[in-house]
Amino acid sequence: MTTTNLNIRTDKMVKEQAEQIFNELGLTMTTAINMFLRTTIREHGIPFSLKIDVPNATTAAAIEEGKKLIADTSAPRYSSMKALREALEV
């Protein structure tokens, strides 16, 4: 496979934010751009979206509450579903 260099200009902040997302996805900038180019050719257009799952406000609040409960040694602990149900009176 013969390769060539591709020089592009973009805003510094755009590049940094994209690199951060690509890093979280386990990709380099080169790999991400090559994925985009190859898929664009195959699909004859911009074909995909790669996203990092970002929880909505309700889910984020529940995650934080769970972390606090885990760290709080005085929070109730249950060793079985039966014990939890009894505590919840379900």
Secondary structure, DSSP 8 states (H G I E B T S, - for coil): -----------HHHHHHHHHHHHHTT--HHHHHHHHHHHHHHHTS-----------HHHHHHHHHHHHHHH-TTS---SSHHHHHHHHT-
